[in-house]
Amino acid sequence: MTQRSVPAHVVVVGSGLAGYGVLRELRRLSPEARLTLVTLDDGHFYSKPALSTALSKGKAADTLVTTSGEKMAAQLRLDLRSGRAAEAIDAQGQVLLTTGGPISYDGLVLALGALPIQPTLEGDAVHRLVSVNHLDDYRLFREHLADGARVLILGAGLVGTEFANDLSANGYRPTVVDPLAHPLAQLIPSEAGETVRTALADAGVDWRLGRKVVAVDHAGAGFRATLDDGSAVEANAVLSAIGLRPHVDIAVEAGLEVGRGVKVDATGRTSDPRIYAIGDCAEYQRGVAAYVTPIMAAARAIAPSVLGQPTDIRFPPLSVQVKTTACPVVLLPAPSGAAGAWSKTEEGPKGSKYLFRSEQGEVLGYVLTGELCEERVSMDRSLVQATTKGMAA
Ligand SMILES: Cc1cc2nc3c(=O)[nH]c(=O)nc-3n(C[C@H](O)[C@H](O)[C@H](O)COP(=O)(O)OP(=O)(O)OC[C@H]3O[C@@H](n4cnc5c(N)ncnc54)[C@H](O)[C@@H]3O)c2cc1C
């Protein structure tokens, strides 16, 4: 058997939490591996969830960066190819084609993130909508934000609701439009959504729920949005937070198996044995999971897997803290398509608790509000114990 004489060369595409998560694990496991990072941006490290609380924390785009790309490259001993786009994969030849030339790999990790879904709207200012899924988008958004500005937000999901909270808490005037009846409607039961709506309305958020924006036009120095009931909303900036779609184009072209995201097996490996996917671009066996906790779990398994030690990803309960200070919420979404129902199991001055139970009575999701959010750790622990017991039975 021929012995490998040169260290493995792992190429990671993308410098978000997923790309750096896996690079940190790779370097921890293998001091000798050759690690190359190809990224469209400058490779600066920042925590994306901080974008929707930056105003409250007194941060701007530049001060959200905790470590520069150069420092990350030095710390992790990376060959950093910043400002380069991965354009195609020659899977047969194990070569990544980039705007800076081809790069051969032993293992390739796709950490390409997701792309904002563009709303289909009429109007002469549609191109002026800002989506905040990247530090540079956030910089653009803040550049145009005068004190007290009116901001129209499209979408009352996690990102739209958190931005509404951050803006209203800092003297701005957000209006949120969403076709669904309450905020976070795809994640939490309607009564909990109503609690969030009321708390943020009291903090100054103007909700236009059950409505759609149909057009955005220039109006003076700002914008006028027309809603589907004919009403209008004037704003100085328009933020689109209607959702993301996993970035899969390169994977599709390379012939990898793709569903909603780049499909991976239990170890994070795609349909090509040398290529892995992680983060917002990936579709794990349990589905797309565009949050931080699954990234950390996947990074811990993908790093040994790509270095030749296949390791299954062990997902903890994927609960999420919604960073709405006006109404703290922790939620564990029920698996999509799961049969079952929400019920309120606790209500009091400290907040409320809701459980999503399957038809067999198994707890599959939960929502905590107010001070009851402190129960997150014990809720997650009890869910792990229930799953372990179920597997042993
Ligand atoms: C405002 C906001 C708040 C959030 N809050 C929370 C929260 O509280 N809790 C939570 O769990 N999750 C939260 N999330 C989700 C979480 O932040 C994301 O799931 C996570 O950051 C995704 O990381 P990623 O590395 O997969 O993708 P990204 O951060 O999008 O990184 C993708 C990388 O790929 C690069 N790239 C893309 N295409 C190419 C190409 N062709 N060639 C080279 N490079 C390329 C990009 O430049 C980028 O570096 C939030 C998201 C947002 C937007």
The ligand as an SDF file (V2000), in Angstrom:
LIG
                    3D

 53 58  0  0  0  0  0  0  0  0999 V2000
  -29.9010   38.9200   10.7390 C   0  0  0  0  0  0  0  0  0  0  0  0
  -29.7340   37.4710   11.0590 C   0  0  0  0  0  0  0  0  0  0  0  0
  -29.8520   37.0400   12.3800 C   0  0  0  0  0  0  0  0  0  0  0  0
  -29.6950   35.6950   12.6960 C   0  0  0  0  0  0  0  0  0  0  0  0
  -29.8330   35.2940   13.9900 N   0  0  0  0  0  0  0  0  0  0  0  0
  -29.6400   34.0000   14.3170 C   0  0  0  0  0  0  0  0  0  0  0  0
  -29.7380   33.5630   15.6650 C   0  0  0  0  0  0  0  0  0  0  0  0
  -30.0420   34.3430   16.5720 O   0  0  0  0  0  0  0  0  0  0  0  0
  -29.4910   32.2530   15.9480 N   0  0  0  0  0  0  0  0  0  0  0  0
  -29.1570   31.3550   14.9730 C   0  0  0  0  0  0  0  0  0  0  0  0
  -28.9350   30.1860   15.2700 O   0  0  0  0  0  0  0  0  0  0  0  0
  -29.0750   31.7390   13.6680 N   0  0  0  0  0  0  0  0  0  0  0  0
  -29.3020   33.0300   13.3230 C   0  0  0  0  0  0  0  0  0  0  0  0
  -29.2040   33.4180   12.0160 N   0  0  0  0  0  0  0  0  0  0  0  0
  -28.8030   32.4070   10.9980 C   0  0  0  0  0  0  0  0  0  0  0  0
  -27.2910   32.1890   11.0290 C   0  0  0  0  0  0  0  0  0  0  0  0
  -26.6270   33.4230   11.1890 O   0  0  0  0  0  0  0  0  0  0  0  0
  -26.8600   31.4970    9.7250 C   0  0  0  0  0  0  0  0  0  0  0  0
  -27.4660   30.2160    9.7240 O   0  0  0  0  0  0  0  0  0  0  0  0
  -25.3550   31.3370    9.5840 C   0  0  0  0  0  0  0  0  0  0  0  0
  -24.6480   32.5330    9.8590 O   0  0  0  0  0  0  0  0  0  0  0  0
  -25.0190   30.8600    8.1510 C   0  0  0  0  0  0  0  0  0  0  0  0
  -23.6370   30.7190    8.0030 O   0  0  0  0  0  0  0  0  0  0  0  0
  -23.0230   30.1430    6.6480 P   0  0  0  0  0  0  0  0  0  0  0  0
  -21.5470   30.1540    6.8620 O   0  0  0  0  0  0  0  0  0  0  0  0
  -23.6930   28.8780    6.2780 O   0  0  0  0  0  0  0  0  0  0  0  0
  -23.4240   31.1940    5.5190 O   0  0  0  0  0  0  0  0  0  0  0  0
  -22.9040   32.6710    5.2180 P   0  0  0  0  0  0  0  0  0  0  0  0
  -22.6210   33.4240    6.4570 O   0  0  0  0  0  0  0  0  0  0  0  0
  -23.9040   33.2490    4.2770 O   0  0  0  0  0  0  0  0  0  0  0  0
  -21.5150   32.4630    4.4720 O   0  0  0  0  0  0  0  0  0  0  0  0
  -21.4310   32.1070    3.1310 C   0  0  0  0  0  0  0  0  0  0  0  0
  -20.0330   32.4030    2.6350 C   0  0  0  0  0  0  0  0  0  0  0  0
  -19.8820   31.8670    1.3180 O   0  0  0  0  0  0  0  0  0  0  0  0
  -19.2370   32.8320    0.4950 C   0  0  0  0  0  0  0  0  0  0  0  0
  -19.5860   32.5230   -0.8900 N   0  0  0  0  0  0  0  0  0  0  0  0
  -20.8160   32.4270   -1.4400 C   0  0  0  0  0  0  0  0  0  0  0  0
  -20.7150   32.1010   -2.7470 N   0  0  0  0  0  0  0  0  0  0  0  0
  -19.4030   31.9570   -3.0150 C   0  0  0  0  0  0  0  0  0  0  0  0
  -18.6510   31.6250   -4.1910 C   0  0  0  0  0  0  0  0  0  0  0  0
  -19.2600   31.3210   -5.3280 N   0  0  0  0  0  0  0  0  0  0  0  0
  -17.3090   31.5810   -4.0970 N   0  0  0  0  0  0  0  0  0  0  0  0
  -16.6800   31.8710   -2.9370 C   0  0  0  0  0  0  0  0  0  0  0  0
  -17.3450   32.1850   -1.7910 N   0  0  0  0  0  0  0  0  0  0  0  0
  -18.6770   32.2290   -1.8460 C   0  0  0  0  0  0  0  0  0  0  0  0
  -19.7550   34.1580    1.0300 C   0  0  0  0  0  0  0  0  0  0  0  0
  -18.9260   35.2120    0.6270 O   0  0  0  0  0  0  0  0  0  0  0  0
  -19.6940   33.8840    2.5380 C   0  0  0  0  0  0  0  0  0  0  0  0
  -18.3860   34.0830    3.0110 O   0  0  0  0  0  0  0  0  0  0  0  0
  -29.3870   34.7580   11.6670 C   0  0  0  0  0  0  0  0  0  0  0  0
  -29.2660   35.1970   10.3320 C   0  0  0  0  0  0  0  0  0  0  0  0
  -29.4380   36.5420   10.0280 C   0  0  0  0  0  0  0  0  0  0  0  0
  -29.3080   36.9960    8.6080 C   0  0  0  0  0  0  0  0  0  0  0  0
  1  2  1  0
  2  3  1  0
  2 52  2  0
  3  4  2  0
  4  5  1  0
  4 50  1  0
  5  6  2  0
  6  7  1  0
  6 13  1  0
  7  8  2  0
  7  9  1  0
  9 10  1  0
 10 11  2  0
 10 12  1  0
 12 13  2  0
 13 14  1  0
 14 15  1  0
 14 50  1  0
 15 16  1  0
 16 17  1  0
 16 18  1  0
 18 19  1  0
 18 20  1  0
 20 21  1  0
 20 22  1  0
 22 23  1  0
 23 24  1  0
 24 25  2  0
 24 26  1  0
 24 27  1  0
 27 28  1  0
 28 29  2  0
 28 30  1  0
 28 31  1  0
 31 32  1  0
 32 33  1  0
 33 34  1  0
 33 48  1  0
 34 35  1  0
 35 36  1  0
 35 46  1  0
 36 37  1  0
 36 45  1  0
 37 38  2  0
 38 39  1  0
 39 40  1  0
 39 45  2  0
 40 41  1  0
 40 42  2  0
 42 43  1  0
 43 44  2  0
 44 45  1  0
 46 47  1  0
 46 48  1  0
 48 49  1  0
 50 51  2  0
 51 52  1  0
 52 53  1  0
M  END
$$$$
